[in-house]
Amino acid sequence: MSNTNLDEEIYRYRHDHKMSQAELAQQLGVSQATVASWEKGSCLPHGEKRESLLKLLSKKEDKEVEDPSILKQIIAYQTTIIELLKEKLKIVGGIE
């Protein structure tokens, strides 16, 4: 996955949930500056922070989804999660 995809997903998630960078940072246990750098693509989350972000992006909404644009966003989140998991497996030698 390219850095651009992940930074866009973080930004989109935050805006879709009407969260400030500071609110997302607090939820993930990082600084606001860290979230800003993730969104800029200047660095990416690693380790536990990456896993926390992965879990956050994968949370499903409880309400029924009827808007096609929301469905597209959910698919994009799920695709991001799959790509992140593939990257993690590559790192530990699970797949190529």
Secondary structure by P-SEA (a helix, b strand, c coil): ccaaaaaaaaaaaaaaacccaaaaaaaacccaaaaaaaaaccccccaaaaaaaaaaaacccccccccaaaaaaaaaaaaaaaaaaaaaaaaacccc
